[in-house]
Amino acid sequence: MVNQPRGPDGRWVKYKYGVGAAALGVAVAAGIGLGGGSAASLDSAAGQALKGKTSSKKSAQKGRQSEAWQRLGWRQLRKAENRELKCGPHSFGEVQRFFLRHPCTDLDRMIVTVDDGAGTSIAVSVAWVKMPKANEAGELKRLVDKDGTGNIALLGEVRHGERFTGEDYDSRLDRKLVVIAESARVAGRPSEATLETAVEVAVEFPAP
């Protein structure tokens, strides 16, 4: 992506919804716990998350969601899911106009809430978009990864971009499937590493 900066980890950083909103990279409301206590617990949870990230991703790829969070030291509190046959009514910006020309075949959204049992919790929203053709899926991913182009309307937000700002974002392409994940603070003071790790794991979940 031309003229885009890279973060400390070498990944592209994007500004999707406004100044300071960086995307690294999902759609129903839920909660997960991060091991620790208050701000300090989040830092220790972030360190634990980095160590357990590889094994967590492997669990996620197998569809073992609760296990994936547990390997990070987190606890899943709530989860909600939704399925739609049309993407246009559930998207906005250039992404919505894309769906008018290239309708999707299926849209699954999920949101989960996780916490550390010590007052810190985050929401992770995931969307799985299935397209008729692989090249259309690739075009969609390039569009949603670009700054200011809109997105799928994620579960857990009333107004687009109000809760899930694109600051902690990841996406994945798998043939005809595009997976989009974002995370946001619910309570406490989760570290940036915690929020980033959450989407890096969630984007690995297979479609329902």
Secondary structure, 3 states (H helix, E strand, C coil): CCCCCECCCCCECEECCCCCCEECCCCCCCEEECCCCHHHHHHHHHHHHHHHHHHHHHHHHCCCHHHHHHCCCCEEEEEEEEEECCCHHHEECHHHHHHHHCCCCEEEEEEEEEECCCCCEEEEEEEEEECCCHHHHHHHHHHHCCCCCCEECCCCCCCCCCCCCCCCEEEEEECCEEEEEEEEEEECCCCHHHHHHHHHHHCCCCCC
